[in-house]
Amino acid sequence: MRITLSGIGASMTILPCLCLLAAAHQTTTAPKASSGSKKIEAMRHEADVNARALATVVEGSAIARGAYDKKVSDYARSLGGSIPINPCTGTSTGYTLTVAKDGHSATVAAIAGTKCGKWVPQQFHLKL
């Protein structure tokens, strides 16, 4: 189908763009992950989310105290009574909390463990 527009001394022909129609029908499919790898990815994600929750509590406590506390178990109460399980280690002690000597900066991360394969957990850097 052609549409011709004409006006004062000029005319324009508009042709339908089939390339846009073709592009709309092209879909790219990513390779499907196996259910085992989806489960591992979910476990890794959960470990990072739990570490972020721990980091949030650690940061709040440090703001109130003026310094970071090095003992992970001290934050259980603020997390509802217990430290969440790291699914990659299967324990509630599956997190690292590293505090600088001056007590004004810290890093929180999940431990990679053995249940989630080889991966690098997110690190949450905190500073007062």
C-alpha positions as CSV (number, residue, x, y, z in Angstrom):
1,M,0.0,0.0,0.0
2,R,1.3,3.4,-0.9
3,I,0.2,6.7,0.5
4,T,1.0,9.8,-1.4
5,L,0.9,13.2,0.2
6,S,1.2,16.2,-1.9
7,G,1.2,19.8,-1.1
8,I,2.6,23.1,-2.3
9,G,5.3,22.1,-4.7
10,A,6.2,18.8,-2.9
11,S,5.0,15.3,-2.8
12,M,6.0,12.4,-0.5
13,T,5.4,8.7,-0.8
14,I,5.1,6.7,2.4
15,L,5.8,3.0,2.1
16,P,5.0,0.6,4.8
17,C,8.1,-0.5,6.7
18,L,8.1,-4.2,6.6
19,C,11.3,-4.3,8.6
20,L,9.5,-3.0,11.7
21,L,6.9,-5.8,11.3
22,A,9.6,-8.4,10.9
23,A,11.5,-7.1,13.9
24,A,8.4,-7.3,16.0
25,H,8.1,-11.0,15.3
26,Q,11.7,-11.9,15.9
27,T,12.3,-13.2,19.4
28,T,15.5,-14.2,21.0
29,T,15.4,-17.1,23.3
30,A,18.1,-17.5,26.0
31,P,19.2,-21.0,26.7
32,K,17.0,-22.5,29.4
33,A,18.6,-23.1,32.7
34,S,18.1,-26.5,34.3
35,S,15.9,-26.6,37.4
36,G,19.0,-27.5,39.5
37,S,20.8,-24.3,38.3
38,K,17.7,-22.2,39.0
39,K,17.6,-23.6,42.5
40,I,21.3,-22.8,43.0
41,E,20.8,-19.2,41.7
42,A,17.9,-18.8,44.0
43,M,20.0,-20.0,47.0
44,R,22.8,-17.6,46.0
45,H,20.3,-14.7,45.8
46,E,18.8,-15.6,49.2
47,A,22.2,-15.7,50.8
48,D,23.0,-12.2,49.4
49,V,19.6,-10.9,50.5
50,N,20.1,-12.2,54.0
51,A,23.6,-10.7,54.1
52,R,22.1,-7.3,53.0
53,A,19.5,-7.6,55.8
54,L,22.3,-8.3,58.3
55,A,24.3,-5.4,56.9
56,T,21.3,-3.1,57.4
57,V,21.0,-4.1,61.1
58,V,24.7,-3.8,61.6
59,E,24.7,-0.3,60.2
60,G,21.7,0.8,62.3
61,S,23.3,-0.5,65.4
62,A,26.6,1.1,64.6
63,I,24.9,4.5,64.1
64,A,23.3,4.2,67.5
65,R,26.5,3.0,69.3
66,G,29.1,5.0,67.3
67,A,31.1,1.9,66.3
68,Y,30.6,-1.5,64.7
69,D,30.2,-4.7,66.9
70,K,32.3,-7.6,65.6
71,K,30.0,-10.4,66.8
72,V,27.3,-11.5,64.3
73,S,25.2,-13.2,66.9
74,D,24.7,-9.8,68.7
75,Y,22.4,-8.8,65.9
76,A,19.9,-11.7,66.2
77,R,17.4,-9.8,68.2
78,S,17.2,-7.0,65.6
79,L,16.6,-9.7,63.0
80,G,13.6,-11.1,64.7
81,G,15.3,-13.3,67.2
82,S,17.8,-15.2,65.1
83,I,20.3,-14.7,62.3
84,P,18.8,-16.0,59.0
85,I,20.1,-19.3,57.6
86,N,22.6,-18.9,54.7
87,P,21.3,-21.5,52.3
88,C,24.8,-22.0,50.8
89,T,26.2,-23.1,54.1
90,G,23.1,-24.3,55.8
91,T,23.9,-22.4,59.0
92,S,23.1,-19.1,60.7
93,T,26.8,-18.5,61.1
94,G,27.4,-18.4,57.3
95,Y,28.2,-14.7,57.2
96,T,31.4,-12.8,57.6
97,L,31.5,-9.5,59.5
98,T,34.9,-7.8,59.2
99,V,35.3,-4.6,61.3
100,A,38.2,-2.2,60.9
101,K,40.5,-1.7,63.9
102,D,39.0,1.8,64.6
103,G,35.5,0.4,64.6
104,H,34.3,2.9,62.0
105,S,34.0,0.7,58.9
106,A,32.9,-2.9,58.3
107,T,32.1,-5.4,55.6
108,V,29.3,-7.9,55.6
109,A,29.0,-10.8,53.2
110,A,27.5,-14.3,53.0
111,I,30.0,-17.2,53.0
112,A,30.1,-19.0,49.6
113,G,29.7,-22.4,51.3
114,T,29.6,-25.7,49.4
115,K,25.9,-26.0,48.5
116,C,25.8,-23.3,45.9
117,G,28.7,-24.2,43.7
118,K,31.6,-21.8,43.0
119,W,30.5,-18.2,43.3
120,V,31.4,-14.8,44.8
121,P,28.9,-13.4,47.2
122,Q,28.1,-9.7,47.3
123,Q,30.0,-7.6,49.9
124,F,28.3,-4.8,51.7
125,H,30.8,-2.1,52.7
126,L,29.7,0.0,55.7
127,K,31.3,3.2,57.0
128,L,30.3,5.6,59.8
